[in-house]
Amino acid sequence: MTCPEDALPATPLTENELLLEKSEAIKIHGPDKKGRPILRIVGKYFPANILKGESAEAALKGYLQKRIFPELEKKPFVIVYIHTRVSRCDNFPGLSVLHSVLESVPDTVHEAIRKLFFIHPGLQSRIFFFTFGCIFFGPGLYAKLKYIARMEYLRPYIALEQLEIPDFVKEHDGTLEIHPLCDYGIVKPVCVEMEMDSRRWNLLDDFYDDLLLRGAKQPKLSEAF
């Protein structure tokens, strides 16, 4: 029997791999309701403003091989990918990088994946993966892809208490409950509209408060602004 002292030391991480680890973009949580580990990936956390192209690809491959795959120990697991507020400029490494990383994943790991939950996919993602998903993921992994429009819909598979869910994901869920069409890019999120127009709404409230205090008759909005 191997003692803990005899275990091989963890392979040191490169500077870029350490940056990826500190970002907490990729972490293992769990278990799900079937007792399997959960590989949680938060797209918004990926430091794509620093890691780009070959450096992003090398960091992802190295970090997965050194920290993630050994911890999973070839056991069945599920992936929860959170796509909420991912921006091509700020936190997206690029499709070519992701495709290269997926191709480098060992077959034993691919076979161990039971589900790939895609949280808050959005219209563009749905169209892309509907068209190219089988090529991008490969037929085996693509068949395991499941879109999750709200975190609540994940409950049949995972107790949400077992998963660290960032606040911005919960806020986005709330926005989609108010305006479901935001899922498809038809309308802007309410929170964004309110942020853009917050000054105008505050002025509107102050204006009517002042009118009520003076007992004046409320004019039409076109006259007020």
C-alpha positions in Angstrom: 0.0 0.0 0.0 1.4 3.4 -0.9 1.7 5.9 1.9 0.9 9.6 1.4 4.6 10.4 1.9 5.4 8.1 -1.1 3.0 9.8 -3.4 4.6 11.8 -6.3 4.6 15.5 -5.8 2.2 17.6 -7.9 3.8 18.9 -11.1 4.5 22.6 -10.7 2.4 25.0 -12.7 3.8 27.5 -15.2 3.1 31.2 -14.7 0.1 31.1 -17.1 -1.3 28.0 -15.5 -1.0 29.6 -12.1 -2.9 32.6 -13.5 -5.6 30.2 -14.7 -5.8 28.5 -11.3 -6.2 31.8 -9.5 -9.0 32.9 -11.8 -11.1 29.9 -10.6 -12.5 29.5 -14.1 -12.1 25.8 -13.8 -12.9 24.0 -10.5 -14.1 20.6 -9.3 -17.2 20.6 -7.2 -19.9 18.2 -6.3 -21.1 15.6 -6.2 -24.2 15.6 -8.5 -27.3 13.7 -7.5 -25.7 10.5 -8.7 -22.6 11.0 -6.7 -20.3 12.1 -9.6 -17.8 14.9 -9.4 -18.8 18.2 -11.1 -16.3 20.0 -13.3 -17.5 23.7 -13.1 -16.3 26.1 -15.8 -17.2 29.8 -15.6 -16.5 31.4 -18.9 -16.5 34.9 -17.6 -13.6 34.1 -15.3 -11.2 33.1 -18.1 -8.5 35.8 -18.3 -8.6 36.1 -22.1 -7.3 39.7 -21.9 -4.0 38.1 -20.8 -4.0 34.6 -22.2 -4.5 34.6 -25.9 -3.8 32.3 -28.8 -1.0 29.8 -28.1 -0.5 31.0 -24.5 -4.2 30.3 -23.7 -4.0 26.9 -25.4 -0.9 25.9 -23.6 -2.2 27.1 -20.2 -5.5 25.3 -20.6 -3.9 22.0 -21.7 -1.3 22.2 -19.0 -3.7 23.0 -16.2 -6.1 20.3 -17.2 -3.4 17.7 -17.4 -1.7 18.7 -14.1 -4.6 19.6 -11.9 -8.0 18.5 -13.2 -7.6 15.1 -14.9 -5.6 13.5 -12.0 -8.2 14.6 -9.5 -11.0 13.1 -11.5 -9.1 9.8 -11.6 -10.9 8.6 -14.6 -14.2 8.4 -12.7 -17.5 9.3 -14.4 -18.2 13.1 -14.0 -20.3 15.9 -15.4 -19.4 19.3 -16.7 -21.3 22.5 -15.9 -20.2 25.2 -18.2 -21.6 28.7 -17.3 -21.7 30.9 -20.4 -23.3 33.9 -18.6 -21.9 37.3 -19.7 -19.0 35.8 -21.8 -17.5 38.5 -24.0 -15.4 37.7 -27.1 -13.0 40.6 -26.2 -12.7 40.0 -22.4 -13.0 36.4 -21.5 -13.3 34.1 -24.6 -10.1 32.4 -25.7 -11.4 31.6 -29.2 -13.1 28.7 -30.9 -9.8 27.4 -32.4 -8.2 27.3 -29.0 -11.1 25.5 -27.4 -11.3 23.0 -30.3 -7.6 22.2 -30.0 -7.9 21.8 -26.2 -10.9 19.4 -26.7 -8.9 17.4 -29.2 -6.1 17.0 -26.7 -8.4 15.5 -24.0 -7.6 11.8 -23.5 -10.2 9.3 -24.7 -10.6 7.9 -21.2 -11.6 11.4 -20.0 -14.0 11.8 -22.9 -15.6 8.5 -22.1 -15.9 9.5 -18.4 -18.1 12.6 -19.2 -21.7 11.8 -18.6 -23.3 15.2 -19.2 -22.3 18.6 -20.4 -24.6 21.2 -19.1 -24.4 24.5 -21.0 -25.8 27.3 -18.8 -27.3 30.5 -20.4 -26.4 29.5 -24.0 -27.9 32.5 -25.8 -29.1 32.5 -29.4 -25.7 32.7 -31.2 -24.4 29.7 -29.2 -27.5 27.6 -30.0 -27.2 28.4 -33.7 -23.5 27.6 -33.8 -23.7 24.3 -32.0 -26.8 23.3 -33.9 -24.8 23.8 -37.1 -21.3 22.8 -36.1 -21.7 21.1 -32.7 -21.0 17.6 -33.9 -17.8 18.7 -35.6 -16.7 20.9 -32.7 -17.3 18.5 -29.8 -17.3 15.2 -31.7 -20.4 13.0 -32.0 -19.9 11.4 -28.6 -19.6 14.5 -26.5 -22.2 16.4 -28.6 -24.8 13.8 -27.7 -24.2 14.6 -24.0 -24.8 18.4 -24.4 -27.8 19.8 -22.6 -28.8 23.4 -22.6 -29.9 24.9 -19.3 -31.8 28.3 -19.7 -32.1 28.8 -15.9 -30.1 27.5 -13.0 -33.3 26.2 -11.5 -33.6 23.8 -14.4 -30.3 22.2 -13.2 -31.9 21.0 -9.9 -33.1 17.6 -11.2 -29.5 16.7 -11.8 -27.5 18.7 -9.3 -28.3 20.1 -5.8 -27.4 23.8 -6.4 -25.9 23.9 -2.9 -23.2 21.6 -4.2 -22.1 24.3 -6.7 -20.5 27.7 -6.2 -22.7 30.0 -8.3 -21.4 33.5 -8.9 -23.7 36.4 -8.0 -23.8 37.7 -11.6 -25.2 34.3 -12.7 -28.1 34.6 -10.2 -28.7 38.2 -11.3 -28.9 37.2 -14.9 -31.4 34.4 -14.0 -33.5 37.1 -12.4 -33.3 39.3 -15.5 -34.4 36.4 -17.7 -37.4 35.7 -15.5 -38.6 39.3 -16.2 -37.7 39.3 -19.9 -37.4 35.7 -21.3 -36.8 37.0 -24.8 -33.3 38.1 -23.6 -32.5 34.5 -24.1 -32.7 35.0 -27.8 -31.3 38.5 -28.1 -34.6 40.0 -29.0 -34.7 42.5 -26.2 -31.9 43.9 -24.0 -31.6 42.7 -20.4 -33.7 44.9 -18.0 -30.7 45.5 -15.8 -28.7 46.9 -18.7 -31.5 49.2 -19.7 -32.0 50.4 -16.2 -28.2 51.0 -15.8 -28.2 53.1 -19.0 -31.3 55.0 -18.0 -30.8 55.2 -14.3 -30.1 58.9 -14.3 -33.2 59.7 -16.3 -35.4 57.5 -14.1 -34.0 59.2 -11.0 -34.8 62.6 -12.5 -38.3 61.5 -13.3 -38.9 60.4 -9.7 -37.6 63.6 -8.3 -39.6 65.6 -10.7 -42.9 64.0 -9.7 -42.0 64.1 -6.0 -41.5 67.8 -6.4 -44.9 68.2 -8.2 -46.7 66.3 -5.5 -45.2 68.3 -2.7 -46.3 71.6 -4.4 -49.7 70.2 -5.3 -49.2 71.0 -8.9 -51.0 69.2 -11.7 -48.8 66.6 -13.4 -47.9 67.6 -16.9 -47.4 65.2 -19.8 -44.1 63.5 -20.0 -43.4 65.2 -23.3 -43.6 68.5 -21.5 -41.4 67.3 -18.7 -38.6 66.1 -20.9 
